Amino acid sequence: MDTSKWKSVLLPKDVYQEIVVISHVEGRTISGQLRIVYEAWKNANLSDKDKRYIADEVKDFKSRTELPKKDERDAVFSLKKGAEGV
């Protein structure tokens, strides 16, 4: 699993089972169904001010927790024994 893109979450088993069934009925993946449920909840329960606050907090969270992007110039290479220049 690419942990830079995906994260695992724990759900009560009954919630998981319902989401699996609903996602199957709706023709979505489990993650796609969770995204739909989450977006619907946000739209029904959060004000625009709340959404802006969350967006700012997520941006701050990412800056504290994400690893820096790899730069190809920083790559480490090894030469096999007997290679030219060794």
Short mmCIF file of the C-alpha atoms (twelve columns), coordinates in Angstrom:
data_MODEL
# 
_entry.id   MODEL 
# 
loop_
_atom_site.group_PDB 
_atom_site.id 
_atom_site.type_symbol 
_atom_site.label_atom_id 
_atom_site.label_alt_id 
_atom_site.label_comp_id 
_atom_site.label_asym_id 
_atom_site.label_seq_id 
_atom_site.Cartn_x 
_atom_site.Cartn_y 
_atom_site.Cartn_z 
_atom_site.pdbx_PDB_model_num 
ATOM 1  C CA . MET A 1  0.000   0.000  0.000   1 
ATOM 2  C CA . ASP A 2  1.326   3.423  -0.947  1 
ATOM 3  C CA . THR A 3  1.167   5.154  2.447   1 
ATOM 4  C CA . SER A 4  1.812   8.532  0.837   1 
ATOM 5  C CA . LYS A 5  -1.614  8.204  -0.807  1 
ATOM 6  C CA . TRP A 6  -3.621  5.799  1.384   1 
ATOM 7  C CA . LYS A 7  -4.146  5.342  5.119   1 
ATOM 8  C CA . SER A 8  -5.894  2.590  7.047   1 
ATOM 9  C CA . VAL A 9  -8.688  3.308  9.500   1 
ATOM 10 C CA . LEU A 10 -10.473 1.104  11.994  1 
ATOM 11 C CA . LEU A 11 -14.246 0.873  11.886  1 
ATOM 12 C CA . PRO A 12 -16.678 -1.048 14.022  1 
ATOM 13 C CA . LYS A 13 -17.450 -4.283 12.188  1 
ATOM 14 C CA . ASP A 14 -21.160 -3.476 11.732  1 
ATOM 15 C CA . VAL A 15 -20.320 -0.108 10.113  1 
ATOM 16 C CA . TYR A 16 -17.760 -1.766 7.838   1 
ATOM 17 C CA . GLN A 17 -20.263 -4.435 6.754   1 
ATOM 18 C CA . GLU A 18 -22.899 -1.827 5.896   1 
ATOM 19 C CA . ILE A 19 -20.403 0.274  3.935   1 
ATOM 20 C CA . VAL A 20 -19.289 -2.797 1.986   1 
ATOM 21 C CA . VAL A 21 -22.909 -3.646 1.063   1 
ATOM 22 C CA . ILE A 22 -23.793 -0.042 0.196   1 
ATOM 23 C CA . SER A 23 -20.645 0.383  -1.909  1 
ATOM 24 C CA . HIS A 24 -21.497 -2.832 -3.785  1 
ATOM 25 C CA . VAL A 25 -25.084 -1.688 -4.419  1 
ATOM 26 C CA . GLU A 26 -23.863 1.758  -5.570  1 
ATOM 27 C CA . GLY A 27 -21.108 0.293  -7.754  1 
ATOM 28 C CA . ARG A 28 -18.295 1.993  -5.873  1 
ATOM 29 C CA . THR A 29 -15.169 0.934  -4.057  1 
ATOM 30 C CA . ILE A 30 -15.227 1.053  -0.265  1 
ATOM 31 C CA . SER A 31 -12.962 4.108  -0.307  1 
ATOM 32 C CA . GLY A 32 -15.192 5.751  -2.916  1 
ATOM 33 C CA . GLN A 33 -18.260 5.134  -0.763  1 
ATOM 34 C CA . LEU A 34 -16.530 6.530  2.333   1 
ATOM 35 C CA . ARG A 35 -15.624 9.646  0.339   1 
ATOM 36 C CA . ILE A 36 -19.295 10.113 -0.677  1 
ATOM 37 C CA . VAL A 37 -20.477 9.664  2.934   1 
ATOM 38 C CA . TYR A 38 -17.812 12.065 4.209   1 
ATOM 39 C CA . GLU A 39 -18.548 14.758 1.606   1 
ATOM 40 C CA . ALA A 40 -22.298 14.513 2.295   1 
ATOM 41 C CA . TRP A 41 -21.656 14.865 6.037   1 
ATOM 42 C CA . LYS A 42 -19.377 17.885 5.503   1 
ATOM 43 C CA . ASN A 43 -21.935 19.624 3.290   1 
ATOM 44 C CA . ALA A 44 -24.784 18.948 5.734   1 
ATOM 45 C CA . ASN A 45 -22.952 19.827 8.947   1 
ATOM 46 C CA . LEU A 46 -20.164 22.345 8.352   1 
ATOM 47 C CA . SER A 47 -20.380 26.044 7.615   1 
ATOM 48 C CA . ASP A 48 -18.123 27.647 5.018   1 
ATOM 49 C CA . LYS A 49 -16.086 29.057 7.910   1 
ATOM 50 C CA . ASP A 50 -15.698 25.551 9.368   1 
ATOM 51 C CA . LYS A 51 -14.585 24.210 5.980   1 
ATOM 52 C CA . ARG A 52 -11.976 26.983 5.613   1 
ATOM 53 C CA . TYR A 53 -10.677 26.256 9.117   1 
ATOM 54 C CA . ILE A 54 -10.376 22.541 8.358   1 
ATOM 55 C CA . ALA A 55 -8.610  23.255 5.053   1 
ATOM 56 C CA . ASP A 56 -6.083  25.457 6.874   1 
ATOM 57 C CA . GLU A 57 -5.534  22.820 9.562   1 
ATOM 58 C CA . VAL A 58 -5.054  20.079 6.951   1 
ATOM 59 C CA . LYS A 59 -2.491  22.231 5.144   1 
ATOM 60 C CA . ASP A 60 -0.631  22.751 8.438   1 
ATOM 61 C CA . PHE A 61 -0.877  19.032 9.268   1 
ATOM 62 C CA . LYS A 62 0.580   18.085 5.882   1 
ATOM 63 C CA . SER A 63 3.485   20.494 6.284   1 
ATOM 64 C CA . ARG A 64 4.326   18.917 9.669   1 
ATOM 65 C CA . THR A 65 3.969   15.277 8.664   1 
ATOM 66 C CA . GLU A 66 4.876   14.839 4.988   1 
ATOM 67 C CA . LEU A 67 8.347   13.807 4.008   1 
ATOM 68 C CA . PRO A 68 10.173  16.142 1.647   1 
ATOM 69 C CA . LYS A 69 9.952   15.269 -2.035  1 
ATOM 70 C CA . LYS A 70 12.852  13.200 -3.296  1 
ATOM 71 C CA . ASP A 71 15.210  15.043 -5.588  1 
ATOM 72 C CA . GLU A 72 16.864  12.867 -8.228  1 
ATOM 73 C CA . ARG A 73 20.079  14.830 -7.720  1 
ATOM 74 C CA . ASP A 74 20.195  13.439 -4.171  1 
ATOM 75 C CA . ALA A 75 20.005  9.820  -5.323  1 
ATOM 76 C CA . VAL A 76 22.746  7.496  -4.133  1 
ATOM 77 C CA . PHE A 77 24.280  5.149  -6.645  1 
ATOM 78 C CA . SER A 78 26.719  2.313  -6.078  1 
ATOM 79 C CA . LEU A 79 29.167  0.963  -8.584  1 
ATOM 80 C CA . LYS A 80 29.742  -2.732 -8.976  1 
ATOM 81 C CA . LYS A 81 33.215  -4.015 -8.217  1 
ATOM 82 C CA . GLY A 82 35.342  -3.899 -11.316 1 
ATOM 83 C CA . ALA A 83 33.317  -1.090 -12.883 1 
ATOM 84 C CA . GLU A 84 35.172  1.615  -14.725 1 
ATOM 85 C CA . GLY A 85 36.802  4.160  -12.404 1 
ATOM 86 C CA . VAL A 86 36.740  1.919  -9.326  1 
# 
